Amino acid sequence: PDEGSALDDVFALYNQTQKRKSYVMIAASILFWSSIAFDNLSFWTSNRKLRSVSVVMGRVVNFLGSLLVFASVILVGLPDYLEASHLDEICPYCGADFNRTVKYVAEFSIGLFFASLFTFQLLPVLMTIAPALVRASVLILIHPGLRGQDKTSALRMSILQKVIVVSSLLSFPITFVSMCIVNQHQKDVVVTILIILYWTLPPLTLYLGVHYSRTFQKYSILLFVYYMYNCVYVGLVLALASYSLQLDQFIQIVRNMLQSPSVWFGTTAQVFLCNVVISDLLYMTVF
């Protein structure tokens, strides 16, 4: 309304946090550009010591930039939005029990609202972690130049096979809280079934692929099952998103965010960045 509302200070705090998030993202972009500069320097320089230092510095600033990106996503959920509403000043004292009830209702309503926004912004990154680890492990396993017959290579391949299975199971613990918020907000049986399938069907598909590729010693089976895993994973995510958009409980502000091109570009950038960083960390750990 024109005269304002009790939530004006809450949204002002939210907008201020969004500005801080933008500043953190700018700092992360500077670090990523610095990483590109260090990589180019390590490629073109003939000084062996400078090349070694440049490679290390490139990895360090790349890792710090990744931390800032993840921090920018979490930053939105840190402020105390209920305290910014000043409900104690707006609502007159009508008794201890009544005021306590009003505070609990306000905590639930405001908390659920901003938790939904926070979940929407964080879910793309959380849902990319497991497929990124699976992708990097599968690509290492199917690479013909990395299949040595020595004990070190055999141990490395055995570890990667276990990493694939464990990585596919990470979808449950990583997205548990976010999916619970989505399920609590939607309160629909189909949404609950899709979330359960999202947690169980992709890991089961990948486990069968690893099992049969190990049994028949054919990595082409693993590659086929990996493509099937991606189709099942992406299909369930799209089904969950498209079905949720049809429900009346889906808050309007999230609909507006989905219609904004900046949200799609930002989400795409976070997904690709998460893939690159996690793959890079796995390569560095294995090799």
PyMOL commands that set and color helices and strands:
alter all, ss='L'
color gray80, all
select helices_A, chain A and resi 8-44+48-75+81-84+87-90+96-142+144-146+151-169+171-186+189-216+219-245+252-258+261-286
alter helices_A, ss='H'
color red, helices_A
deselect
rebuild
show_as cartoon
